[in-house]
């Protein structure tokens, strides 16, 4: 099964675009992708998750819903995580440090700790803050963290530091979406290993077909490619080929 781990119903880019779920399904179809992880940003946490819920209900066989909260929302975010886990049964969470007023371990600790306690797989755009995610990964060693965009979409040297981090931390994985340093993917396979890499696109801004090519050109052994394109995420979320 091929899964895109990073698709926005509402974006976090400067346009904060919102797209109908059928548009994302069209992109999945064009790229030959079975399922996509969806989430919404740039809204209060409840509204973000309701947008995702409606998208998932429209295409339950094509989408995997991830919750979204802003760590700055603190108690509201924690209550929303409880609601999403208990009422909706979602297993994934998207965080974006770029939405926070104060990007620090102190500001993120309570929300991240509660998400780990609830068993969420956490996909996080760390906004380049390798210091903060390193500390959180150490603090919450039972958590699972997927760092978006190879750690940094544009900074090759910073991407190398995130590759090293994933190689050293058992609970840190790397999302390959929206990376303009895609020539570092081969290094990531060699250093961190194919079992620590998870493919995604950052749709609709980046098309899954284009982002898929960045993996295909590596000409990896089939078993390694399958891990990156879906197998690793399925393992982390406890999914089977049927679901």
N, C-alpha and C positions, 0 to 999 in steps of 0.2 A: 504494500500500500504506500502511495506517495502522499505526503501531507505537507502543506505549506504552514509553517508554524507562526506566521506573522502577517495578519491581514486586518486592516482597519475598516470598520464600519464608519467610524469618525476619526479623522487623523489628528496627529499631534504636530504636523508640519505647520508652517506659517499660514497656510490657507485654512487649516482646521476643517478640511473638506469632509463632507458626509455623503456617503454613497448608498444606494439601495442594495440590499443583499443580492438581488439577481445580477447586478453588475459584477460582483465578486465571483459569483458562480460562473458567469460567462468567462471571466479570466481563468478560473480553474479549468474549465472545459477547453479553452484555447491552448492551455499548457499541458493538458493530459494529466491533471492532478486530481486525485480522488477526493481529498478533504482539505479544508483550511481551518486554522485556528482564527477565530474572530474576536474582536474586542472593540470598544469605543473609548475615546479619550476626550479631553477638553470639555468635560461636563462634570457637574457634581456626581459623586460616586453612584448614587441610586439611579440617576438618569442615564449614566453611561451603561449600567448593567441592564436596565430595562430596554435600551436600544439593542443591546446584544441579545437579550432574551427574545425579542421579537424577530430578529434576524435568524436566530437559531430555529425558532418555531416555524419559520417560513421554509427552511431547508434543513431539517434535522439530520438527513443522511449525508449532507455535504459539509456541515460546519461543526466544529468543536468550540464551544463557548468558553472564553476566559473572562473572569471578572476583571474589573479595573477599579482601583481606588487611588487617591492621592494621599501620601503619607501626612501631608499637612492637615488633613481632615481628622486625624487622630481618632477620638472616640466614635465619630460618625463612620469612619472607615472601618473600625473594628466591628461595629454593629452590622455594617453592610457585609463584611466578610462572613459573619455568622449567618446572615440571611441567605446569602448566595450558596453557602455550603450546605445549610440545613434544608432550605426550601427548594433550591434548584439543583443541588448535587454536583455543582461544577468543581473541577479538580485543578484548574489552572488560574493564575492571577498575573495580570500585566501591571507592572509599576514603571513609572518614568521619572527619574530624578530631576529631569528638566522642568517638571511641573512644580517642584518644591521651591519655596522661598529660601530655605536654608538646607542645603544638601550636606547632611552630616549623619554620622552614626546615631547620635542622640535623637535627631529628628525622625529617623526611620525605624529605630529599634522596636518600639511598641507594636507598630503595624506589621513589620516583617516578622517579629517574634510570634505574633498571633497567627499570621498566615502559616508559618511553619508548624505551629501547634495544631492547626486544622488540617495539615497535610497538603496544602497547595503546592504545586509546582510553580515556581516564580520566574516568569520571563521579565527581565528588567533591562531597560535602557538606562545605563548608569551615567550618561552624559559625560563620559570620559573619566569619571571619578573612580579610578582603580583602587584608591586608598579606602574608600567607603565600602565598596563591595567586598574587598578583601577582608576587612574587619567584620562585616556582617556574616560572611561565609565562615569565618573562624568562630564567631560568637554563636551561630546557629548551625552547628556541624551536621545536624540531622535534616536540615533543609536541602532543597534542590533548587539551584539558581541557574537559569539560562541567561547568559549575558548577550544582549541583542547587538547586532551589527559588528560582530567580531571585536566588540569593545569600543570601536571607533570607526565610523564610516570612511574617514578620509586620512587619518593619521597612521601611517605605516608603522612607525616606531611604537606608537601606543598599542596598536594591534599586536605587535610582537610581545609586548608585556602581558597582554591578556591571554595570548596563546600559552605563554609560560605559566600564567596563573592556572589555567585549565589543566595543564599537565601536572601541576603540583597539588591541586585541591580536588579531592574525589567528588565533591558536591557542586563543582562549577563546570558548566557546559557553555558552549558558544553557539549562538545563532548566527547564521551566515547571511542574513538578509541585508539588503541595501549596503553592500560593502563596495566601495570604489577601490579598495585594496585587495581585490579578489585574487590577485597573484599570490597572496599570502595563504590561500586555502591549502595549497600543497604543503607549505610549512606546518600548518595547523594539523594536517593529517599525520605528518611525520613526528611532530613533537608532542601534541596532545593525544593523538590517536583518533581514528574514525569514529570510535564509540563516544567521543566527547563533542561531536559536531552535529548540529541540527539545522537542516535547510529551511529557509523561508524567503519571502519576497519583499515584504513591506508594501504589499498592495493596498490601495490601487495606485499609489505613487510610482512604485516599481512593479513592472509586469512579471508574473510568475514565469512566463516563457523565457524572458530575458535572464532572470535570476537563475533559472534552471541551467542555462547554458554555462554559467560560471562553474558549476559542478561537473557537468558533462565533459567539458574540455580537459578535465584532469585525467580522464580515461582510467579511472580507478577499477580495481577488481570488483566484480558485480556485488559480492557480499558487502564490501565496504560502502559502495554507493547506496545500496539498499538501506544500510544503517543510517546514513546521513539523510537520505530523502524521506525517511519515515520510521524506520525501525527503532531508532533511539528514542524518539518522542513517544512512540507507542509503548515502549518499555517503561518510560518514566510515568506515563499516565495510566498504566495498567490496562492498555487496550489490547484487544484481539483483532485479527483480520476482519472479523464479522462486525466489530463495533468500534 
